[in-house]
Amino acid sequence: MDADGTGPLERAGRHRNALVLSPPFTPGGDGLCFDLSYGGPEPPDGLVFVLATRSPDDRLHDLRDHAGDALPPRLGFLTLGETRRSSTCEGVAAADDGLELWTETVASPGNLTEVGVTLSNRLLSWEHVTGEVAVCFEPLGTLLQYSDVRQVYRFVHVFTQQARSTGARVHFHLDPSAHDDIVTNQLKTLFDAVVEVDGDGQVSVRSR
């Protein structure tokens, strides 16, 4: 806690984009993600999850566990990879009559152009909303498996700038143990805040 009474997530929430460095299955990891997505006690007006290893239905279940009935009125899921093409968000579709639901699949995580255009079009379609829009981009490590770091760096740079231009807030997840320090440190330079979580779930934030 800082002298002004703010904690690490409050400091991270002051920024429009953040990189979350966290080992998989870290205690409290999902809660931290949702706290960053919400940015406060009320849900954003729009929330997009980019997924590769988890299905939209699983993510909705986790979101409900964290937020109860306080779901955003607009909820989107972009899944990357053919293995998730069959995930139809059946549980999401039946969740709320008033929920504006968007789902899309990009077959290849290596098609960074399609990923970026799909996300940018969604953010532009929500520019009319009065509240905040947030994006949680989970599979940054997956992108690095399909593309070199230079291509991923450019993708993240362009998308964070586009998100900023539409007023959206975005955070990316990366397991630092799966990549060398050179790659991780290079990607850090793109973000206003870096949130680091150790194996015990302790959180620290570095801002620039």
C-alpha positions as CSV (number, residue, x, y, z in Angstrom):
1,M,0.0,0.0,0.0
2,D,1.3,3.4,-1.0
3,A,1.3,6.5,1.2
4,D,-1.8,7.7,-0.6
5,G,-3.7,4.5,0.4
6,T,-3.6,2.9,-3.1
7,G,-2.6,-0.7,-3.7
8,P,-0.8,-2.3,-6.7
9,L,-4.0,-2.9,-8.7
10,E,-5.2,0.6,-8.2
11,R,-1.9,1.9,-9.5
12,A,-2.1,-0.4,-12.5
13,G,-5.7,0.6,-13.1
14,R,-4.6,4.2,-13.7
15,H,-2.9,3.2,-16.9
16,R,-4.5,2.3,-20.3
17,N,-2.5,-0.8,-20.8
18,A,-0.6,-3.3,-18.7
19,L,1.5,-6.5,-19.0
20,V,0.8,-9.1,-16.4
21,L,3.7,-11.4,-15.8
22,S,2.5,-14.5,-13.9
23,P,3.3,-18.2,-13.8
24,P,0.4,-20.4,-14.7
25,F,-2.1,-21.4,-12.0
26,T,-0.9,-18.6,-9.7
27,P,-3.1,-18.3,-6.6
28,G,-5.5,-15.5,-7.1
29,G,-4.5,-15.1,-10.8
30,D,-8.0,-15.0,-12.2
31,G,-9.1,-12.5,-9.5
32,L,-6.3,-10.2,-10.4
33,C,-7.2,-10.4,-14.1
34,F,-10.9,-9.6,-13.4
35,D,-9.9,-6.7,-11.1
36,L,-7.8,-5.2,-13.9
37,S,-10.6,-5.7,-16.4
38,Y,-13.2,-4.1,-14.1
39,G,-11.0,-1.3,-12.9
40,G,-13.5,-0.6,-10.0
41,P,-16.6,-2.0,-8.2
42,E,-18.8,-1.7,-11.3
43,P,-18.3,-3.8,-14.5
44,P,-17.1,-2.2,-17.7
45,D,-19.7,-1.5,-20.4
46,G,-17.9,-3.9,-22.7
47,L,-15.4,-6.7,-22.0
48,V,-13.5,-8.8,-24.5
49,F,-11.5,-11.9,-23.7
50,V,-8.9,-13.2,-26.1
51,L,-8.4,-16.9,-25.5
52,A,-6.4,-19.8,-26.7
53,T,-6.3,-22.6,-24.1
54,R,-9.6,-22.0,-22.3
55,S,-13.1,-22.0,-23.8
56,P,-15.5,-19.0,-23.6
57,D,-17.8,-21.1,-21.4
58,D,-15.0,-21.8,-18.9
59,R,-14.1,-18.1,-18.9
60,L,-17.7,-17.1,-18.2
61,H,-17.9,-19.5,-15.4
62,D,-14.7,-18.0,-13.8
63,L,-16.1,-14.5,-14.4
64,R,-19.4,-15.4,-12.6
65,D,-17.5,-16.8,-9.7
66,H,-15.7,-13.5,-9.3
67,A,-18.4,-11.0,-10.2
68,G,-21.7,-12.8,-9.5
69,D,-24.4,-11.2,-11.5
70,A,-22.4,-8.0,-12.2
71,L,-21.6,-8.9,-15.7
72,P,-20.8,-6.3,-18.3
73,P,-23.8,-5.6,-20.6
74,R,-21.5,-6.4,-23.6
75,L,-19.3,-9.4,-23.5
76,G,-17.0,-10.7,-26.3
77,F,-14.8,-13.7,-26.8
78,L,-12.1,-14.1,-29.5
79,T,-10.7,-17.6,-29.6
80,L,-7.4,-18.4,-31.3
81,G,-6.8,-21.8,-32.9
82,E,-8.8,-24.6,-34.6
83,T,-9.1,-26.5,-31.3
84,R,-11.5,-23.9,-30.0
85,R,-13.6,-23.5,-33.1
86,S,-16.2,-25.9,-31.8
87,S,-16.7,-23.9,-28.6
88,T,-20.0,-22.1,-29.3
89,C,-20.5,-20.3,-26.0
90,E,-23.7,-22.2,-25.3
91,G,-23.5,-21.2,-21.6
92,V,-22.8,-17.6,-22.5
93,A,-25.7,-17.4,-24.9
94,A,-28.1,-18.6,-22.2
95,A,-26.6,-16.5,-19.4
96,D,-28.6,-13.3,-19.7
97,D,-31.5,-12.2,-21.9
98,G,-30.1,-8.6,-22.0
99,L,-26.5,-9.6,-22.7
100,E,-25.0,-8.4,-26.0
101,L,-22.7,-11.3,-26.9
102,W,-20.0,-11.4,-29.5
103,T,-17.9,-14.5,-30.4
104,E,-15.4,-15.0,-33.1
105,T,-12.6,-17.4,-34.0
106,V,-9.3,-16.8,-35.7
107,A,-8.1,-20.2,-36.9
108,S,-4.4,-19.5,-36.8
109,P,-2.8,-17.7,-33.8
110,G,0.0,-16.8,-36.3
111,N,-2.3,-14.7,-38.4
112,L,-1.6,-11.5,-36.4
113,T,-3.2,-9.3,-39.0
114,E,-6.6,-11.1,-38.7
115,V,-6.3,-11.0,-34.9
116,G,-5.7,-7.3,-34.9
117,V,-8.3,-6.4,-37.4
118,T,-11.0,-8.5,-35.6
119,L,-10.3,-6.9,-32.3
120,S,-10.0,-3.4,-33.7
121,N,-13.4,-3.8,-35.5
122,R,-15.0,-4.9,-32.2
123,L,-13.6,-1.9,-30.3
124,L,-14.8,0.5,-33.0
125,S,-18.3,-1.1,-32.9
126,W,-18.4,-0.3,-29.2
127,E,-17.2,3.3,-29.5
128,H,-20.7,4.5,-28.9
129,V,-20.9,3.1,-25.3
130,T,-20.8,5.7,-22.5
131,G,-18.7,3.6,-20.1
132,E,-15.4,1.8,-20.3
133,V,-14.4,-1.0,-22.6
134,A,-11.7,-3.5,-21.4
135,V,-9.7,-6.2,-23.2
136,C,-8.0,-9.2,-21.5
137,F,-5.5,-10.8,-23.9
138,E,-4.5,-14.1,-22.4
139,P,-2.5,-15.9,-25.0
140,L,0.5,-13.6,-25.6
141,G,2.8,-16.6,-25.1
142,T,0.8,-18.5,-27.8
143,L,1.5,-15.7,-30.3
144,L,5.2,-16.1,-29.5
145,Q,5.0,-19.8,-30.4
146,Y,3.7,-18.9,-33.9
147,S,5.5,-15.7,-34.7
148,D,8.9,-14.2,-33.9
149,V,9.3,-11.6,-31.2
150,R,9.7,-8.8,-33.7
151,Q,6.3,-9.5,-35.3
152,V,4.6,-9.9,-31.9
153,Y,6.2,-6.7,-30.7
154,R,4.8,-4.8,-33.6
155,F,1.3,-6.4,-33.2
156,V,1.2,-5.4,-29.5
157,H,2.4,-1.9,-30.2
158,V,-0.2,-1.3,-33.0
159,F,-3.1,-2.8,-31.0
160,T,-2.4,-1.0,-27.8
161,Q,-2.3,2.3,-29.8
162,Q,-5.6,1.4,-31.4
163,A,-7.1,0.5,-28.1
164,R,-5.9,3.8,-26.6
165,S,-7.5,5.7,-29.6
166,T,-10.9,4.2,-28.8
167,G,-10.6,4.8,-25.1
168,A,-10.3,1.0,-24.3
169,R,-8.2,-0.4,-21.5
170,V,-6.2,-3.6,-22.2
171,H,-3.9,-6.0,-20.4
172,F,-1.9,-8.9,-21.7
173,H,-0.8,-12.0,-19.9
174,L,2.6,-13.7,-20.2
175,D,4.3,-16.5,-18.3
176,P,7.9,-15.1,-17.9
177,S,9.3,-18.6,-17.1
178,A,8.4,-19.7,-20.7
179,H,10.5,-17.0,-22.4
180,D,14.0,-15.7,-22.0
181,D,14.6,-12.4,-20.3
182,I,15.5,-10.6,-23.5
183,V,12.0,-11.3,-25.0
184,T,10.2,-10.4,-21.8
185,N,12.2,-7.2,-21.3
186,Q,11.6,-6.2,-24.9
187,L,7.9,-6.6,-24.5
188,K,7.8,-4.7,-21.2
189,T,8.8,-1.5,-23.0
190,L,5.4,-1.4,-24.7
191,F,3.3,-1.0,-21.6
192,D,2.4,1.8,-19.2
193,A,2.4,-0.7,-16.3
194,V,4.0,-4.1,-15.6
195,V,2.2,-6.2,-13.0
196,E,4.4,-9.0,-11.7
197,V,2.9,-11.9,-9.7
198,D,5.2,-14.4,-7.9
199,G,4.4,-18.0,-7.2
200,D,2.7,-17.1,-3.9
201,G,0.4,-14.6,-5.5
202,Q,2.2,-11.5,-4.3
203,V,1.7,-8.6,-6.6
204,S,4.0,-5.7,-7.5
205,V,3.5,-3.0,-10.1
206,R,6.1,-1.0,-12.0
207,S,4.8,2.1,-13.9
208,R,6.5,4.4,-16.3
